[in-house]
């Protein structure tokens, strides 16, 4: 889903998120003390994929941080004060896919592979994210999280 689409903006509003418009963004950047980041910080993920799934009423934030795939699932919640819940899903340390990006990052061979590395990494991250998402929902459906993943409630 396009982050600029009305559907996505409406979903975020239902969670209590207000979107900053272009004028507000420019004004904030011009404020004294505002610093532009010239390079990626250590805490910033290498790659991020955002997706809203209407069928699940969930926002999926899939990222690759320090060669570790992480899936955050944002769900609306009518009970809580914030009106949403966030879960962090990762592969358990014993799962073979937990280290696949470490192996991928270490691999250096041909120039042809290096030219396609980022694209391959993005496709691999998307596939791994789908696996984590499916395991998460399977666990929710049967009220037992599969041992292949860990789930942490962030909010």
Secondary structure as GFF3:
##gff-version 3
##sequence-region A 1 155
A	DSSP	alpha_helix	6	14	.	.	.	ID=ss1
A	DSSP	alpha_helix	22	29	.	.	.	ID=ss2
A	DSSP	beta_strand	47	53	.	.	.	ID=ss3
A	DSSP	beta_strand	58	65	.	.	.	ID=ss4
A	DSSP	beta_strand	68	76	.	.	.	ID=ss5
A	DSSP	beta_strand	84	91	.	.	.	ID=ss6
A	DSSP	three_ten_helix	96	99	.	.	.	ID=ss7
A	DSSP	alpha_helix	100	106	.	.	.	ID=ss8
A	DSSP	alpha_helix	111	142	.	.	.	ID=ss9
A	DSSP	beta_strand	149	153	.	.	.	ID=ss10
###
